[in-house]
């Protein structure tokens, strides 16, 4: 049944070059199955990496999936503005938007937070997500009966439980949460679903970026614990997108078993 509900849909995934975004692309293709035809628009800043992801998808799933890699920096408002008009016509009728692109930079505390880091986090995590949502939403609203389509925002447990050294990152994820809840209320008379998924600790390249490329420091975060894998979050994203149109998985908080909140962890 999930495959039938995904059949023929066009799905946009931001931050699709690695981690949760990449895994989500593969999970959509897997669940859609050989009897379906889906279109995946994969975006990130690194086009060459996206092209490798696209090639791997086609190699594994063949003609059941059409993949379009698109270089897009969601923190650039002009690039986001031109994104939908630049798509080939067959990829323009978007059905699912997965706002996955996001990052953190450092653990600085006020008043030592670098302005560049602050601006990068807000421009990517908040402004970029909102701008892309606004670029896609008119497509949804133009459909009959008030419109339909899915907006899936990837937040974080950090948006619910702020922590020392995470003031800016936590604020950006709290902003996503507020935006999602407001948007859901604004669209309540439609069949446009607003879904927020808040992961706890997931082992991805996220930690490396946060530590400015220091792999050893990133590895230390996952020492003596069993974090979630990107595939765990991808499964929830695709599950939410493949429910009956009247079913809204509005809010999901997902932890590994050793975690019960930020900083509330059991290490072996």
MINU-909642 format. One record per residue (C-alpha): residue in one letter; x, y, z. Coordinates in steps of 0.02 Angstrom, whole numbers, padded with zeros to 5 digits, always signed. Layout:
% residues N
aXYZ...
This chain:
% residues 268
x+00000+00000+00000x+00143+00121+00040x+00215+00091-00134x+00048+00134-00215x+00038+00296-00118x+00212+00348-00178x+00185+00297-00359x+00213+00439-00481x+00266+00565-00350x+00405+00693-00365x+00508+00711-00206x+00633+00849-00167x+00765+00812-00035x+00886+00946+00023x+01054+00901+00097x+01046+00741-00004x+01232+00715-00033x+01260+00619+00129x+01187+00567+00296x+00999+00572+00323x+00964+00652+00154x+01056+00519+00055x+00977+00379+00154x+00805+00456+00128x+00828+00451-00060x+00869+00266-00054x+00725+00229+00065x+00598+00315-00049x+00662+00212-00196x+00659+00051-00094x+00482+00075-00026x+00413+00133-00193x+00472-00031-00266x+00484-00095-00444x+00299-00069-00483x+00309+00118-00449x+00384+00264-00540x+00450+00403-00430x+00555+00555-00468x+00689+00613-00346x+00761+00788-00350x+00919+00783-00244x+00996+00947-00190x+01154+00997-00098x+01301+01112-00127x+01416+00975-00197x+01351+00928-00369x+01486+00797-00400x+01437+00702-00243x+01253+00712-00289x+01293+00641-00459x+01376+00492-00374x+01221+00467-00266x+01111+00475-00420x+01218+00346-00509x+01209+00229-00359x+01020+00246-00354x+01000+00206-00537x+01121+00060-00521x+01021-00014-00378x+00843+00026-00432x+00853+00046-00620x+00709+00125-00715x+00591+00128-00566x+00668+00292-00509x+00714+00449-00605x+00846+00553-00517x+00890+00735-00545x+01042+00802-00448x+01036+00991-00427x+01170+01101-00348x+01081+01211-00222x+01142+01310-00072x+00982+01339+00027x+01065+01482+00122x+01067+01583-00041x+00895+01664-00064x+00924+01699-00249x+00970+01517-00282x+00814+01458-00191x+00707+01582-00288x+00770+01512-00452x+00760+01329-00399x+00583+01281-00453x+00583+01379-00618x+00749+01297-00664x+00683+01119-00647x+00639+01020-00804x+00451+01016-00826x+00433+00832-00778x+00514+00868-00608x+00419+01029-00570x+00256+00955-00506x+00326+00923-00332x+00229+00815-00209x+00348+00796-00061x+00476+00919+00006x+00601+00852+00133x+00686+01002+00214x+00838+00909+00278x+00984+01028+00245x+01055+01094+00407x+01213+01114+00509x+01292+01171+00671x+01454+01267+00693x+01548+01251+00856x+01497+01253+01039x+01536+01435+01079x+01448+01524+01222x+01395+01706+01226x+01480+01828+01212x+01604+01724+01114x+01490+01665+00973x+01564+01706+00804x+01448+01812+00699x+01492+01712+00543x+01442+01549+00626x+01280+01624+00691x+01234+01691+00519x+01277+01527+00433x+01167+01425+00550x+01017+01540+00536x+01034+01562+00348x+01041+01374+00319x+00932+01301+00454x+00794+01432+00463x+00792+01556+00319x+00839+01424+00191x+00704+01304+00251x+00571+01439+00252x+00621+01507+00081x+00617+01336+00000x+00450+01297+00081x+00379+01458+00011x+00449+01416-00161x+00362+01246-00164x+00200+01287-00072x+00113+01373-00220x+00128+01210-00318x+00033+01121-00179x-00097+01258-00160x-00138+01258-00346x-00205+01080-00335x-00392+01044-00317x-00489+01043-00153x-00379+01171-00069x-00217+01087-00118x-00113+00940-00063x+00069+00891-00039x+00193+00855+00101x+00316+00970+00189x+00432+00868+00299x+00546+00972+00410x+00695+00890+00495x+00716+00973+00663x+00810+00908+00814x+00787+00865+00995x+00895+01021+01019x+00743+01124+00969x+00652+01057+01122x+00794+01044+01248x+00923+01185+01236x+01096+01153+01306x+01254+01245+01354x+01358+01290+01203x+01215+01259+01083x+01121+01423+01100x+01118+01467+00915x+01094+01292+00845x+00957+01256+00972x+00873+01422+00929x+00872+01379+00744x+00790+01211+00777x+00663+01290+00895x+00623+01412+00755x+00589+01266+00637x+00472+01192+00765x+00375+01354+00783x+00367+01380+00595x+00305+01202+00569x+00167+01220+00698x+00110+01388+00631x+00112+01326+00452x+00011+01173+00499x-00124+01285+00573x-00123+01401+00423x-00149+01253+00305x-00276+01157+00410x-00415+01179+00281x-00308+01092+00148x-00234+00919+00122x-00059+00993+00135x+00030+00899+00273x+00163+00981+00382x+00270+00849+00467x+00414+00878+00587x+00540+00744+00631x+00660+00779+00774x+00807+00658+00786x+00915+00634+00938x+01094+00576+00915x+01127+00515+00738x+01300+00471+00675x+01328+00574+00517x+01451+00701+00448x+01358+00831+00554x+01481+00814+00698x+01631+00838+00584x+01558+01000+00517x+01517+01059+00692x+01697+01029+00744x+01763+01123+00591x+01828+00964+00510x+01911+00886+00663x+01871+00701+00640x+01944+00649+00809x+01830+00767+00905x+01682+00710+00802x+01721+00527+00838x+01729+00564+01025x+01545+00613+01025x+01497+00435+00977x+01620+00347+01093x+01542+00210+01201x+01366+00237+01134x+01261+00163+00996x+01190+00312+00900x+01051+00309+00774x+01098+00282+00593x+01036+00393+00450x+00930+00248+00388x+00831+00250+00551x+00772+00428+00518x+00747+00394+00332x+00626+00254+00374x+00520+00373+00479x+00521+00507+00344x+00461+00386+00210x+00334+00308+00328x+00259+00481+00360x+00253+00522+00174x+00171+00357+00128x+00021+00365+00247x-00155+00396+00187x-00174+00579+00142x-00286+00608+00293x-00154+00543+00414x-00029+00674+00476x+00121+00615+00575x+00138+00791+00641x+00275+00770+00768x+00404+00633+00796x+00546+00632+00924x+00669+00490+00894x+00808+00437+01013x+00932+00295+01021x+00902+00190+01176x+01047+00267+01273x+00974+00443+01260x+00830+00525+01351x+00862+00708+01308x+01014+00812+01263x+01146+00773+01393x+01041+00634+01469x+01140+00487+01402x+01208+00323+01463x+01383+00281+01401x+01449+00105+01414
